[in-house]
C-alpha cells in the first residue's frame, strides 16, 4: 500500500502542478482585468453616471479579490507539489511517518479547496485517494523494526 500511495501522490503532484499554472494565470488575468477597469474609469469617467461608476467600483473589488484568491491557491498548489513528491519518497523508503501524514493532509486539503472553488472531478479523486492512502500508510508504520518473517516448515 505504501508504494501505491507514493505513486498516487506523485500523480496528484503532477495534476497540482498543472492546476497551479492555470490558477496563477487565471488569477493574473482576473487581477489585470480589474486594473483595466480602473484605467477605463479614470480616463472615461467624465462620461459615466454615478450609478455606472459605483457598479464598476463594486465589480473591481469583487474581481480583484477573486484574482488574488486564485493566485494564492496557485502558489499553495506549487508548494504542495514539492511536499507531495517528498512524501512519496518517504513512503518508498518507509521513513518519516509524520511528514507523510503532513503530505497526505496537504493532498486532501488541496483537493477539498479545489472542489470548493470549481467542481468535483476525476483529478480531485486521485488526490483524495492518494492523501487518504498516505495517511493510512503512515499510521501503519511502526516505530521499531519489522518483525522477522516466520519460516514455513
Helices and strands as residue ranges (DSSP letters): H 2-43, G 45-47, H 50-93, H 97-117, H 122-140
